[in-house]
Amino acid sequence: MDFKEGTIAIGRVLVAGEERNRTKTAEARLVRLNSRSLAALQRQRAFTQADGVQDPRYELP
């Protein structure tokens, strides 16, 4: 997730409730977020960081 550029990289997908390690085309893609999506993610980011929730993969906020 790049908040400055307003983009998100998609490399894994969820199909019928099951996580898959590749997309339909087997290539990761960069998706540009619209202003509404970016604003929602920024609000969630502020809420999550204020609550002290950490990313379990990296132990980083």
C-alpha positions as CSV (number, residue, x, y, z in Angstrom):
1,M,0.0,0.0,0.0
2,D,1.5,3.3,-1.1
3,F,-0.5,6.2,0.5
4,K,1.6,8.8,-1.3
5,E,0.9,7.4,-4.7
6,G,-2.6,6.2,-3.9
7,T,-1.9,2.7,-5.1
8,I,-2.0,-0.9,-3.8
9,A,-0.2,-4.0,-5.1
10,I,-2.4,-7.0,-5.6
11,G,-0.5,-10.3,-5.6
12,R,-2.8,-12.7,-3.7
13,V,-6.5,-13.2,-4.0
14,L,-9.4,-14.7,-2.0
15,V,-11.5,-17.2,-4.0
16,A,-14.6,-18.7,-2.4
17,G,-13.1,-18.0,1.1
18,E,-9.8,-19.6,0.2
19,E,-6.6,-17.6,-0.1
20,R,-4.6,-18.1,-3.2
21,N,-1.0,-17.0,-3.8
22,R,-1.5,-15.8,-7.3
23,T,-3.9,-13.7,-9.3
24,K,-5.9,-14.9,-12.3
25,T,-3.1,-13.8,-14.7
26,A,-0.4,-15.1,-12.3
27,E,1.1,-11.6,-12.2
28,A,0.9,-9.1,-9.4
29,R,-0.6,-5.8,-10.5
30,L,-0.7,-2.2,-9.2
31,V,-4.1,-0.7,-8.7
32,R,-4.7,3.0,-8.5
33,L,-7.3,3.8,-5.8
34,N,-10.0,6.4,-6.2
35,S,-10.3,9.2,-3.7
36,R,-13.1,7.5,-1.7
37,S,-11.2,4.2,-1.3
38,L,-8.0,6.0,-0.4
39,A,-9.8,8.2,2.2
40,A,-11.4,5.0,3.8
41,L,-8.0,3.3,4.0
42,Q,-6.4,6.4,5.6
43,R,-9.2,6.6,8.2
44,Q,-8.8,2.9,9.0
45,R,-5.0,3.3,9.2
46,A,-5.3,6.2,11.7
47,F,-7.8,4.1,13.8
48,T,-5.6,1.0,13.7
49,Q,-2.4,2.8,14.6
50,A,-4.1,4.8,17.4
51,D,-5.3,1.5,18.9
52,G,-1.8,0.1,18.9
53,V,-2.6,-2.8,16.6
54,Q,0.5,-4.3,15.1
55,D,1.1,-6.2,11.8
56,P,1.6,-9.8,13.0
57,R,3.9,-10.6,10.0
58,Y,6.4,-7.9,10.8
59,E,5.6,-6.7,14.3
60,L,5.3,-3.2,12.9
61,P,2.3,-0.8,13.2
